[in-house]
């Protein structure tokens, strides 16, 4: 499986800018602790920032720290700085210490989008679950969790016989089913030094019904189950599509991403001739930026051989987003999508 290089980052604890009554900071934070606090959304989007803590220090050196300011707002830098406050050590002198914390993300480009996760919901699901049973639901979950995120643009639904297995049905908010609404969310995740996955909501199309919280829980659970795929320090972004099944429909209304995608004929046309003659299979993973015309500008992230990388780039010209997907979370101009291209003989 493909692995993505770790993101270089640093957090600098600057000397206190202001102290009163002789109170002072005695230590700095070790690098491991600092890096593990970097906000997932900011890390995944390539954003740097800062926060300032105001710490009221007692005579016994205990302190209560609160966030005085953060820049930019909404990225989680304040909460991250506050989470580090317990590691700060102060002199046993009562007073107030202002502690600026700088978060520097050396990766200035947003991470590529990983696999799209689908969540089905609708009024028919309860009866379907009664028919298929708990084992069928768990089979669906494991099929989704087993998807190799680094090699598939999206995870396919699992089906068993004539019974449709709904993806992660328990994660579709019941109030949203009752209201007849779906949504899309974008979740950003960071892999900590101990391989622990920490995810946060980057955006959601509807703030009602708890779609954001449901998306974060689901992505975190799947990513944690697949933590061996990721490197410590890595960050990634995952779109989650909540697809609603109307009462009179046989399948959920899905969020369609591609208006145009490569055909079998195109794969045959671009298959490297040398590989065909030798009966070789191979492939590449593309990192593709979305253009204003809904098409893609791609570069090769990984390749089994240069000839497959070059062929994959030609295949990348065949993708075009739907008007409905274009501009949505994770699919705006400049966003990058990871697309695996595989050439297989036989």
HUWOZI-V165064 format. One record per residue. RES is the residue in three letters. NEAR is the number of other C-alpha atoms within 8 Angstrom. D_LAST is the distance of its C-alpha to the last C-alpha in Angstrom with 1 decimal. Layout:
RES/NEAR/D_LAST + RES/NEAR/D_LAST
This chain:
UNK/6/21.6 + UNK/6/23.3 + UNK/8/27.1 + UNK/7/29.6 + UNK/6/32.7 + UNK/8/35.9 + UNK/9/38.2 + UNK/8/41.5 + UNK/9/44.5 + UNK/11/48.1 + UNK/12/51.0 + UNK/9/54.5 + UNK/10/57.5 + UNK/9/60.3 + UNK/7/63.9 + UNK/11/65.8 + UNK/9/67.1 + UNK/7/70.1 + UNK/12/72.0 + UNK/8/75.2 + UNK/8/77.9 + UNK/8/76.5 + UNK/15/73.2 + UNK/10/70.4 + UNK/11/66.8 + UNK/8/66.6 + UNK/7/62.9 + UNK/6/59.5 + UNK/9/56.1 + UNK/6/53.7 + UNK/8/50.5 + UNK/7/48.3 + UNK/9/50.3 + UNK/13/50.3 + UNK/12/46.6 + UNK/8/45.9 + UNK/10/48.0 + UNK/12/46.3 + UNK/11/45.7 + UNK/13/42.0 + UNK/14/42.1 + UNK/12/43.9 + UNK/13/41.7 + UNK/15/38.5 + UNK/10/40.1 + UNK/13/41.5 + UNK/11/45.1 + UNK/9/48.1 + UNK/11/51.4 + UNK/13/54.5 + UNK/15/56.8 + UNK/14/60.4 + UNK/15/61.7 + UNK/12/65.4 + UNK/12/66.4 + UNK/11/69.7 + UNK/16/70.8 + UNK/11/73.4 + UNK/8/75.9 + UNK/7/73.9 + UNK/12/70.9 + UNK/9/68.8 + UNK/9/67.3 + UNK/7/66.0 + UNK/10/63.6 + UNK/8/62.5 + UNK/13/60.5 + UNK/8/62.9 + UNK/8/60.3 + UNK/12/56.6 + UNK/8/54.9 + UNK/8/52.7 + UNK/7/53.2 + UNK/5/50.5 + UNK/8/48.2 + UNK/10/49.6 + UNK/17/51.5 + UNK/12/54.7 + UNK/8/53.3 + UNK/11/51.5 + UNK/14/54.8 + UNK/11/56.7 + UNK/8/54.3 + UNK/11/55.3 + UNK/8/59.0 + UNK/5/59.4 + UNK/6/58.5 + UNK/11/61.4 + UNK/8/64.6 + UNK/14/68.0 + UNK/9/71.5 + UNK/11/73.9 + UNK/14/75.7 + UNK/13/75.7 + UNK/12/74.4 + UNK/12/71.5 + UNK/16/68.7 + UNK/12/66.3 + UNK/14/63.0 + UNK/13/60.5 + UNK/13/56.8 + UNK/11/54.4 + UNK/12/50.7 + UNK/11/48.8 + UNK/12/45.1 + UNK/9/44.0 + UNK/10/40.7 + UNK/8/41.8 + UNK/6/38.6 + UNK/10/37.3 + UNK/11/34.2 + UNK/12/31.0 + UNK/13/30.2 + UNK/14/28.0 + UNK/12/26.2 + UNK/11/28.0 + UNK/11/29.4 + UNK/12/30.2 + UNK/14/33.3 + UNK/14/34.0 + UNK/14/37.5 + UNK/12/39.6 + UNK/10/42.3 + UNK/8/40.0 + UNK/10/38.4 + UNK/7/41.2 + UNK/7/40.9 + UNK/10/37.1 + UNK/11/37.5 + UNK/7/40.2 + UNK/6/37.7 + UNK/11/34.7 + UNK/8/36.9 + UNK/7/36.9 + UNK/7/33.9 + UNK/11/31.7 + UNK/14/33.1 + UNK/8/32.4 + UNK/9/28.8 + UNK/15/28.4 + UNK/10/30.1 + UNK/8/28.1 + UNK/10/24.8 + UNK/12/26.1 + UNK/10/27.6 + UNK/7/24.3 + UNK/8/22.6 + UNK/7/22.0 + UNK/10/24.4 + UNK/12/23.5 + UNK/10/19.9 + UNK/11/20.1 + UNK/11/22.4 + UNK/9/23.4 + UNK/12/23.2 + UNK/5/21.9 + UNK/11/24.4 + UNK/12/24.1 + UNK/9/24.5 + UNK/8/25.5 + UNK/5/25.9 + UNK/5/28.2 + UNK/8/30.0 + UNK/9/29.3 + UNK/12/29.5 + UNK/13/31.4 + UNK/13/30.8 + UNK/12/33.7 + UNK/10/36.2 + UNK/5/39.1 + UNK/9/38.8 + UNK/14/39.5 + UNK/11/43.3 + UNK/6/45.2 + UNK/7/47.7 + UNK/11/45.0 + UNK/14/43.8 + UNK/7/47.4 + UNK/6/47.9 + UNK/9/44.7 + UNK/7/43.3 + UNK/9/40.0 + UNK/11/39.6 + UNK/13/37.4 + UNK/16/38.1 + UNK/15/37.1 + UNK/17/37.4 + UNK/15/37.8 + UNK/15/37.4 + UNK/15/38.6 + UNK/15/37.7 + UNK/13/41.0 + UNK/9/41.7 + UNK/6/41.4 + UNK/11/38.0 + UNK/9/39.8 + UNK/12/38.2 + UNK/10/40.8 + UNK/12/40.0 + UNK/10/42.2 + UNK/14/42.1 + UNK/9/41.6 + UNK/9/42.1 + UNK/13/42.0 + UNK/8/42.5 + UNK/8/45.1 + UNK/8/47.5 + UNK/5/48.5 + UNK/8/47.2 + UNK/8/46.0 + UNK/15/42.5 + UNK/11/42.8 + UNK/8/43.7 + UNK/11/41.0 + UNK/14/38.3 + UNK/12/39.6 + UNK/8/39.8 + UNK/9/36.3 + UNK/12/34.6 + UNK/12/36.8 + UNK/8/35.9 + UNK/9/32.1 + UNK/10/32.4 + UNK/9/34.7 + UNK/7/32.3 + UNK/10/29.7 + UNK/10/32.3 + UNK/6/30.5 + UNK/8/28.1 + UNK/11/31.1 + UNK/12/33.5 + UNK/10/37.3 + UNK/12/38.7 + UNK/13/35.6 + UNK/13/36.0 + UNK/12/33.6 + UNK/13/33.9 + UNK/13/32.3 + UNK/15/32.8 + UNK/13/33.6 + UNK/13/33.5 + UNK/12/35.9 + UNK/14/34.7 + UNK/14/37.5 + UNK/14/37.2 + UNK/10/40.2 + UNK/7/42.0 + UNK/4/41.0 + UNK/7/37.3 + UNK/5/34.3 + UNK/5/32.3 + UNK/12/33.5 + UNK/8/34.0 + UNK/7/31.4 + UNK/7/31.7 + UNK/8/29.1 + UNK/8/28.3 + UNK/10/26.2 + UNK/10/27.5 + UNK/9/24.7 + UNK/8/21.3 + UNK/10/18.2 + UNK/6/16.5 + UNK/6/12.9 + UNK/6/14.6 + UNK/9/16.0 + UNK/11/12.9 + UNK/7/11.7 + UNK/6/15.3 + UNK/9/15.8 + UNK/11/12.7 + UNK/9/14.7 + UNK/6/15.0 + UNK/6/15.7 + UNK/10/12.6 + UNK/10/10.5 + UNK/7/12.8 + UNK/6/12.6 + UNK/7/8.8 + UNK/9/10.0 + UNK/9/9.2 + UNK/11/12.5 + UNK/14/14.7 + UNK/15/18.3 + UNK/15/20.9 + UNK/17/23.4 + UNK/13/27.0 + UNK/13/28.0 + UNK/12/31.6 + UNK/15/32.5 + UNK/10/34.5 + UNK/6/37.3 + UNK/4/35.2 + UNK/12/32.7 + UNK/11/30.0 + UNK/12/29.0 + UNK/10/29.8 + UNK/10/27.2 + UNK/8/27.3 + UNK/11/24.8 + UNK/8/25.7 + UNK/9/23.0 + UNK/12/20.3 + UNK/9/18.2 + UNK/8/19.2 + UNK/7/21.4 + UNK/7/18.9 + UNK/15/16.7 + UNK/15/20.1 + UNK/8/21.2 + UNK/11/18.1 + UNK/13/18.5 + UNK/12/22.2 + UNK/9/21.4 + UNK/13/19.3 + UNK/12/22.3 + UNK/9/24.4 + UNK/9/22.7 + UNK/13/24.2 + UNK/11/27.6 + UNK/12/29.6 + UNK/12/31.3 + UNK/7/35.1 + UNK/8/35.5 + UNK/12/33.6 + UNK/11/35.0 + UNK/9/38.0 + UNK/8/37.4 + UNK/12/37.4 + UNK/10/34.8 + UNK/11/33.8 + UNK/10/36.9 + UNK/11/37.3 + UNK/7/36.6 + UNK/12/34.7 + UNK/14/31.5 + UNK/12/28.2 + UNK/13/25.5 + UNK/11/22.0 + UNK/12/18.8 + UNK/10/16.1 + UNK/8/12.6 + UNK/10/9.9 + UNK/7/6.5 + UNK/7/3.8 + UNK/2/0.0
